[in-house]
């Protein structure tokens, strides 16, 4: 009688991010999958710890809500490479790279920690943030 039973193993995969575009929400399994669908402005909210390197392209304006989670990438460049507009927010969270920069910023970067007792940690083996400075633009960040 037991010979006829079939056992199914089901893996439950928790989505990595929620993307909000014009008040419409989408769920993705990876940040890069979400970024490949975004052509303009969007808010990305982490739903779990992420282990992937991500790139924001020139035409993207991304608000990244760390939501208490961590983005960790181990490469010699950066966990996040930003060619567009990136605003990082959340009550807490981390962006970490144990080999290179946490963020390699080539355009516009905003870090908003506007909630009392919030803590956003950005740390890299080389430096927390590499700022690409053009002409007379100056950036000073104390992290």
Secondary structure, 3 states (H helix, E strand, C coil): CHHHCCCCCCCCCCCCEEEEECCEEEEECCHHHHHHHCCCEEEEEECCCECCCEEECCCCEEEEECCCCEEECCCCCEEEEECCEEEEECCEEEEEECCCEEEEECCEEEECCCCCCCEEEEEECCCCEEECCCCCCCCCCCC
